[in-house]
Structure formats: structure tokens, C-alpha cells
Amino acid sequence: MLVTRVAPTPSGYLHPGNAVNMLLTSWLAQAHRGRLLLRIDDFDTGRARPEYLVDVFDVLAWLGVAPDDGPRGPAQFDAEWN
């Protein structure tokens, strides 16, 4: 089974390239009946901001991309994944 992921970094608002990557990766997983994982790339903690984390989930929702695993929102990320 194909397993792939998106790993946005909450160190700035997402840009069109992030959106394209999220869509293509989601479509790839769907086409191969695979799984899409969301991993928030939190290595750049100095520039991370709560509003950037919210933006990740807003963009995913706007695109209609629903990862199969990973945090479902900022609160869950902070509580269980961070």
C-alpha cells in the first residue's frame, strides 16, 4: 500500500506551491488507494506562530484534502502531536 505525506511548516502562511503539493499528494494517495499522512514540520520553532498553524488546517479544508492520519486541528496538534 502506498503511504505518502504532506509536511507543511507553520513558520509562515502557506503559498500556492504548498497547495499544489497538498492536492497532488492527496490525489496520488487516492489513485493508488493509499494513505495520506499529515506531519506538521515543527523544526523551525523560532518562526512558528499559532496563526500559521491555523492556516495549515484552513488551507487543507479549503482544498478538500483530508489526511488519513495526523492531527485534525491546531488544538489536537498542540495536545497530542507537538
C-alpha positions as CSV (number, residue, x, y, z in Angstrom):
1,M,0.0,0.0,0.0
2,L,1.3,3.4,-0.9
3,V,1.7,5.7,2.1
4,T,2.6,9.3,1.5
5,R,2.6,12.5,3.4
6,V,2.4,16.3,3.4
7,A,4.6,18.1,5.9
8,P,3.9,21.9,6.0
9,T,5.9,24.1,8.2
10,P,4.0,26.6,10.4
11,S,6.7,29.2,10.0
12,G,4.7,31.4,7.6
13,Y,1.4,31.4,5.7
14,L,1.2,28.7,3.1
15,H,1.8,29.7,-0.5
16,P,0.4,28.3,-3.8
17,G,3.2,25.8,-4.1
18,N,2.1,24.3,-0.8
19,A,-1.5,24.0,-2.1
20,V,-0.4,22.3,-5.3
21,N,1.8,19.8,-3.3
22,M,-1.1,19.0,-1.0
23,L,-3.5,18.4,-3.9
24,L,-1.1,16.3,-5.9
25,T,-0.1,14.2,-3.0
26,S,-3.7,13.7,-2.0
27,W,-4.6,12.7,-5.5
28,L,-1.6,10.3,-5.7
29,A,-2.7,8.6,-2.5
30,Q,-6.3,8.3,-3.7
31,A,-5.3,7.0,-7.1
32,H,-3.3,4.2,-5.5
33,R,-5.8,3.5,-2.7
34,G,-3.1,4.6,-0.3
35,R,-2.9,6.7,2.8
36,L,-2.1,10.3,3.2
37,L,-0.4,11.4,6.4
38,L,-0.2,14.9,7.8
39,R,3.0,15.7,9.6
40,I,3.4,19.2,10.8
41,D,7.1,20.0,10.3
42,D,7.9,21.7,13.6
43,F,11.7,22.1,13.3
44,D,11.7,25.8,12.8
45,T,10.2,26.6,16.2
46,G,11.7,30.1,16.3
47,R,9.4,31.3,13.4
48,A,6.4,29.1,14.2
49,R,3.2,31.1,15.1
50,P,-0.2,29.9,16.1
51,E,-1.8,31.7,13.2
52,Y,0.4,29.8,10.8
53,L,-0.7,26.5,12.3
54,V,-4.3,27.5,11.9
55,D,-3.6,28.4,8.3
56,V,-2.4,24.9,7.6
57,F,-5.7,23.4,8.6
58,D,-7.7,26.2,6.9
59,V,-5.9,25.5,3.6
60,L,-6.4,21.7,3.9
61,A,-10.1,22.3,4.5
62,W,-10.4,24.8,1.6
63,L,-8.7,22.3,-0.7
64,G,-10.9,19.4,0.5
65,V,-7.8,17.4,1.5
66,A,-8.5,15.1,4.5
67,P,-5.4,13.3,5.6
68,D,-5.9,9.7,6.9
69,D,-3.7,10.2,9.9
70,G,-2.2,13.1,11.8
71,P,-3.6,15.9,13.8
72,R,-7.1,17.1,12.9
73,G,-6.6,20.7,14.0
74,P,-4.4,23.1,15.9
75,A,-5.7,22.0,19.3
76,Q,-5.1,18.3,18.7
77,F,-1.6,19.1,17.3
78,D,-0.7,21.0,20.4
79,A,-2.1,18.4,22.8
80,E,-1.1,15.2,21.1
81,W,1.5,15.8,18.4
82,N,3.7,18.6,19.5
